[in-house]
Amino acid sequence: MTRGELIARTRQLIDEGDRIAANPSLGALQVWLQLSDELLSAAWGTMDRYHLAWLMVGKPKGIVRGRPMTPDEESAYVREVAEQKTAALRMSLDAVERQGMPFVGETGGAGSADASTAPAPRHP
């Protein structure tokens, strides 16, 4: 995948995450989570349980156990998870777009037309 493709796909997923948070749907959340997991995994590699637990993505604080969620609880759950995952996608976008970090699935490399449009990495 090229840097431009990663940036475009990440922006699309961020927009969709914002839409899901604004209009919660558990079905839409599940599909969106799968798509965003696939993109992040392709770009940055898979995360083990430790990293996922540290991020707390998909682990809302007030999760309901042992009974079906009420519509209000489900909406709150969908919003919280969508907001958390959208924040992770924004960090990914910042890393690839502003910081110019290399990523696992990158194709083209230095000197390619796509690479020439990427900002130079910043060093502290």
N, C-alpha and C positions, 0 to 999 in steps of 0.2 A: 504494500500500500504506500502511496506517496504521502508526503507531508500535507499537501493540499487536500487530498482525499480524507485524511484523518481529521484535519481541521473542519472541513465541510460536514462530515458525518457527525463529529462531536457537537458542532453548533446545532445540527438538526435534532440530535438527542436532547440537548439542553432546552431547545424550544419546546419539544414534546414533553419533557419533564415539567416545565413551567405550565403547560396546558393541563397536564394531569393533576398537578397541585391545585390549579384553579377550578377544575371540574373533575373531581375524583371519580375514578372507575377502577375497581379491583382488576378486572379483565385487562384493561389498557395498561395498568401498572405492571402486570405480570409479563405481558409481551414486551413492553418497554425495558423492563429489567433484563430480560433475556438478551435483547438487542444491545443494550449498553454493556452488559457483561462480556458479550462476544467481542465488541469493539475494544474495550479496555484490555481484555486478555490478548487480543491480536497485537495491540500496540505496546503494551507494557509487560506482558507475560501473565501467567496465572498467579493468583494470590492464595496463600495457604490460610488455614483457619485462623491462625494468630493475627495475620494482617486484617482479615475481614472482621474479626472481633474487635480489633483496635479501632478500625474505622466506624464500627457500629452501624454500618449501612444495613438497613432492613431489620434492625432490632429496636423497634420503638420502646420507649420507656414504659408506657402504660398498656402493654399488649394484653389482650383478653385471652384467657386460657379456660378450657373446659366448657365453653358454650359458644354458640354463634355470636358474632358481633352484631350490635344494633346498626342500623344505617348510619347514624351519627358517628359511632365508634369506627366503622369501616372507613368512612370519609376521612376522619382524623388520622387513621393509620395510613391510608393511601397518601394523604398530604405529607405526613412526616417522612415516609420512606422516599417519596418523590423529591422532596426538598433535600434530603441527605444525599441521595444518589446524584442529583443535579449539582450539588456542591462538589462532589468528587469529579464529575465531568468537567466542571469549570476549572478545577485545579489541573486536570489533564490538558485542557485547552491552553491554559496559561503556560504550562511546561513546554508544550510543543510549539506554540505560536510566539509567545513573548520571550521565553527563555531559550528557545531553539534547541531543546534537549533532543538527543537522538533517541529513537524508539525501536523496539524489537522488530516490528513489521515493516520498517522503512525500506523502500526500494528507491533506486535512482542514485542516491549518494551524492557526494561532492561533485560539482560540475554539471549535474543534470539540470534541465530547465526548471524542474520543481524545486530543487535545492537552492537555486539562485534567488528564489523569491522568499526564502526563509530568513528571518533575522539572524544575525550572528549571535552565538551564545554569549551571555553576560557572565563575567567572572567577578566575584566580590573583591 
